[in-house]
């Protein structure tokens, strides 16, 4: 990424790395970056590394330039990426619900268990 910017003659003032899904809309580092008025350009390798959904909103509403190094040119490939994103999103939600349900059941079982009968 830095080599790409250097070949364009761009000075990289900050490198932001955030471990998180492009599906997550609560990424603290991305939010901070988008709100920072001193940032004028964001460079990402792939569009989905920035966000899976809502990219056009970010691009239209953010004050700076967003540069995608490896843009998908083929419509079929772009459609497949969107399909994978949707399946990934629903899978994550489904597993989250299952985990939440298991945690709730465990809590109910703990609260329902009779107290120590030592009296």
C-alpha positions, 0 to 999 in steps of 0.5 A: 500500500505504501509503495503504491502511494509512493509511486503516486507521489502521495505522502502517507501521514498515517497507516490505519489497521483495524481487525474487523469485518467489513460488515461491522458498522461500528469500527472505531478506527474507521469512524475516527478516520472518516471524522478526521477533517485533516484526512483528505485521502483514504487508500484501500486495496479492495473496496470490501476492506473498507466496507461490504455495504454502503460504500457509495454512501461513504464515498458520497458523504465523506469529504475526501477521496477514496482510492481503491487499488484493486477495483473489480471491473467485471459485473459478474465478479462484483455480483458474486462478491455481493452474494458472498457478502450477504451470505456471510452477513446472514451466517454471522447473524445466525451464529450470533443468535445461536450463541446468544440463545445458548448464553441465555439458556445457561443464565436461566439454568443458573438462576433456576438452580436451587440454592445450596440445601445446607440448612 
